[in-house]
Amino acid sequence: MPHPDLPILILGTGLAGYNLGREIRKLDKTVPLVLVSRDAAPFYSKPMLSNALAGGKTAESLVMKSADRMAEELGARILAHTQVASIDTTARQVSFSNGEQLAYRDLVLAVGADPIRLPLDGDGAADVLSVNDLDDFARFSARLDGVQRIAILGGGLIGCEFANDLLARGIAPTVLDPAPWPLGRLLPEAAGHWFQQRLEAAGVRFRMGTAARSVARQTDGYRLELDDGSQLDVDLVLSAVGLRPRTDIAATAGLATQRGIVVDRRLAASAPHVYAIGDCAEVDGLSLPFVMPIMQQVRALAQTLAGTPTDVRYPPMPVLVKTPAAPTVVAPPAAGTEGTWQVNGDSDGLAARFIAPDGSLRGFAVLGSATAGKQALTAQLPPTLG
Ligand SMILES: Cc1cc2nc3c(=O)[nH]c(=O)nc-3n(C[C@H](O)[C@H](O)[C@H](O)COP(=O)(O)OP(=O)(O)OC[C@H]3O[C@@H](n4cnc5c(N)ncnc54)[C@H](O)[C@@H]3O)c2cc1C
């Protein structure tokens, strides 16, 4: 029997937690709803962190709604600055680090992912910044005044977006990555070089095929030792080498975890009445840290929690890379897909299609003027999770 008076308890107030709250309220105006965040629980769009400088945004102006306004809008209790300590899935109860406990009808883990920290040597290693939430962005932007030289560790999506965005502040960053070309996991070689040239023309420097080994403090900044034996002197180091789903609390509670918290297509974890969504979740084997999967997940889970068990489905989900110097849209093929890249390009644009042996389109990357073809290509892709 469900407990009608116990709340749906959502751990996390990122895009996953808050959008689930909104979807639940579309279907059920009365179920008690409690959301918990270890930070101030502002509602903001995380993707804007990597194009905020060009837009003249600050950490304050990125906040779209405060926790109080969200509490009002959702008819929910929001526990900000509250850290989850442990979960008891048998007693259906969560304990917080302030000693409080809360029983739940259903529990949703939406706790996000942590930036991966490279194991760097040197007395400056602890000063390396990463930007994965508003508080991080506040720290990062507060350090930019007077800065000329920034090293960005990682030439993936987020590293390249920050590199492009820093140009708006008159800073020409240097991107370091052991891969031979940027966006290495998303673009085939010719597209990677096209992308790199565009960003270089705009002012970004790339040191591909090498990585930082150590970061040492200097009187006026930091000295990086690179694994090709060279050195790089900078004022600030930003790391953007990837994210790791936050699985610790779930694993300690005895829930199944692999890369993320393991959930099925109902978003259900391995204990009854426990679900996971967003960057912390691994849904039917897929760990996809983007906004579009979250929107599909929250719609399906809200239905399930309102009494209509609903599987999540993913349509094809291309990602817009926010690098105005090289407009880019990518829909990489699913891991392990057989096929080859076919690339057509000129100085205005480049289209790369990933074609399976049966001739069907399984992925694409379009850059520059070729981004005009993104919708037609998306329509030919199979669903990401059918
Ligand atoms: C710089 C950047 C740019 C991006 N750009 C894009 C883009 O252009 N397009 C796109 O699709 N995706 C983009 N993404 C990815 C997208 O933003 C994320 O997939 C999405 O925001 C994740 O939302 P979430 O709610 O799962 O996690 P988060 O937003 O990280 O929320 C996690 C929540 O859990 C809380 N929490 C964590 N641990 C605890 C604890 N122990 N106790 C209590 N609360 C806890 C946190 O306080 C927070 O409220 C970008 C990501 C970054 C970092």
The ligand as an SDF file (V2000), in Angstrom:
LIG
                    3D

 53 58  0  0  0  0  0  0  0  0999 V2000
   29.6200   23.8120  -18.3680 C   0  0  0  0  0  0  0  0  0  0  0  0
   28.5580   22.8530  -18.8150 C   0  0  0  0  0  0  0  0  0  0  0  0
   27.8940   23.0640  -20.0290 C   0  0  0  0  0  0  0  0  0  0  0  0
   26.9220   22.1720  -20.4630 C   0  0  0  0  0  0  0  0  0  0  0  0
   26.3020   22.4110  -21.6560 N   0  0  0  0  0  0  0  0  0  0  0  0
   25.3220   21.5630  -22.0640 C   0  0  0  0  0  0  0  0  0  0  0  0
   24.6280   21.7930  -23.2930 C   0  0  0  0  0  0  0  0  0  0  0  0
   24.9290   22.7550  -24.0290 O   0  0  0  0  0  0  0  0  0  0  0  0
   23.6360   20.9390  -23.6580 N   0  0  0  0  0  0  0  0  0  0  0  0
   23.2980   19.8600  -22.8820 C   0  0  0  0  0  0  0  0  0  0  0  0
   22.3930   19.1150  -23.2520 O   0  0  0  0  0  0  0  0  0  0  0  0
   23.9410   19.6080  -21.7130 N   0  0  0  0  0  0  0  0  0  0  0  0
   24.9380   20.4350  -21.2900 C   0  0  0  0  0  0  0  0  0  0  0  0
   25.5820   20.1850  -20.0990 N   0  0  0  0  0  0  0  0  0  0  0  0
   25.1330   19.0500  -19.2800 C   0  0  0  0  0  0  0  0  0  0  0  0
   23.8520   19.3990  -18.4820 C   0  0  0  0  0  0  0  0  0  0  0  0
   23.9650   20.6990  -17.9870 O   0  0  0  0  0  0  0  0  0  0  0  0
   23.6740   18.3750  -17.3630 C   0  0  0  0  0  0  0  0  0  0  0  0
   23.4250   17.1270  -17.9780 O   0  0  0  0  0  0  0  0  0  0  0  0
   22.5130   18.7000  -16.4160 C   0  0  0  0  0  0  0  0  0  0  0  0
   22.5000   20.0420  -16.0170 O   0  0  0  0  0  0  0  0  0  0  0  0
   22.6140   17.7820  -15.1860 C   0  0  0  0  0  0  0  0  0  0  0  0
   21.5690   18.0440  -14.3160 O   0  0  0  0  0  0  0  0  0  0  0  0
   21.3730   17.1850  -12.9740 P   0  0  0  0  0  0  0  0  0  0  0  0
   20.1560   17.7350  -12.3370 O   0  0  0  0  0  0  0  0  0  0  0  0
   21.4370   15.7320  -13.2790 O   0  0  0  0  0  0  0  0  0  0  0  0
   22.6820   17.4860  -12.0850 O   0  0  0  0  0  0  0  0  0  0  0  0
   23.1420   18.8070  -11.3100 P   0  0  0  0  0  0  0  0  0  0  0  0
   22.6780   20.0280  -11.9980 O   0  0  0  0  0  0  0  0  0  0  0  0
   24.6000   18.6540  -11.0710 O   0  0  0  0  0  0  0  0  0  0  0  0
   22.3720   18.7670   -9.9290 O   0  0  0  0  0  0  0  0  0  0  0  0
   22.7800   17.9660   -8.8660 C   0  0  0  0  0  0  0  0  0  0  0  0
   22.0540   18.4040   -7.6170 C   0  0  0  0  0  0  0  0  0  0  0  0
   22.3120   17.4480   -6.5810 O   0  0  0  0  0  0  0  0  0  0  0  0
   22.6650   18.1180   -5.3890 C   0  0  0  0  0  0  0  0  0  0  0  0
   23.4940   17.1910   -4.5930 N   0  0  0  0  0  0  0  0  0  0  0  0
   24.5730   16.4910   -4.9820 C   0  0  0  0  0  0  0  0  0  0  0  0
   25.0300   15.7120   -3.9800 N   0  0  0  0  0  0  0  0  0  0  0  0
   24.2120   15.9320   -2.9220 C   0  0  0  0  0  0  0  0  0  0  0  0
   24.1600   15.4500   -1.5790 C   0  0  0  0  0  0  0  0  0  0  0  0
   25.0320   14.5380   -1.1160 N   0  0  0  0  0  0  0  0  0  0  0  0
   23.1860   15.9040   -0.7620 N   0  0  0  0  0  0  0  0  0  0  0  0
   22.2830   16.8120   -1.2170 C   0  0  0  0  0  0  0  0  0  0  0  0
   22.2630   17.2960   -2.4770 N   0  0  0  0  0  0  0  0  0  0  0  0
   23.2260   16.8730   -3.3070 C   0  0  0  0  0  0  0  0  0  0  0  0
   23.3710   19.3710   -5.8600 C   0  0  0  0  0  0  0  0  0  0  0  0
   23.3760   20.3550   -4.8820 O   0  0  0  0  0  0  0  0  0  0  0  0
   22.4710   19.7500   -7.0670 C   0  0  0  0  0  0  0  0  0  0  0  0
   21.3250   20.4110   -6.6150 O   0  0  0  0  0  0  0  0  0  0  0  0
   26.5830   21.0500  -19.6580 C   0  0  0  0  0  0  0  0  0  0  0  0
   27.2540   20.8210  -18.4460 C   0  0  0  0  0  0  0  0  0  0  0  0
   28.2260   21.7200  -18.0200 C   0  0  0  0  0  0  0  0  0  0  0  0
   28.9550   21.4670  -16.7110 C   0  0  0  0  0  0  0  0  0  0  0  0
  1  2  1  0
  2  3  1  0
  2 52  2  0
  3  4  2  0
  4  5  1  0
  4 50  1  0
  5  6  2  0
  6  7  1  0
  6 13  1  0
  7  8  2  0
  7  9  1  0
  9 10  1  0
 10 11  2  0
 10 12  1  0
 12 13  2  0
 13 14  1  0
 14 15  1  0
 14 50  1  0
 15 16  1  0
 16 17  1  0
 16 18  1  0
 18 19  1  0
 18 20  1  0
 20 21  1  0
 20 22  1  0
 22 23  1  0
 23 24  1  0
 24 25  2  0
 24 26  1  0
 24 27  1  0
 27 28  1  0
 28 29  2  0
 28 30  1  0
 28 31  1  0
 31 32  1  0
 32 33  1  0
 33 34  1  0
 33 48  1  0
 34 35  1  0
 35 36  1  0
 35 46  1  0
 36 37  1  0
 36 45  1  0
 37 38  2  0
 38 39  1  0
 39 40  1  0
 39 45  2  0
 40 41  1  0
 40 42  2  0
 42 43  1  0
 43 44  2  0
 44 45  1  0
 46 47  1  0
 46 48  1  0
 48 49  1  0
 50 51  2  0
 51 52  1  0
 52 53  1  0
M  END
$$$$
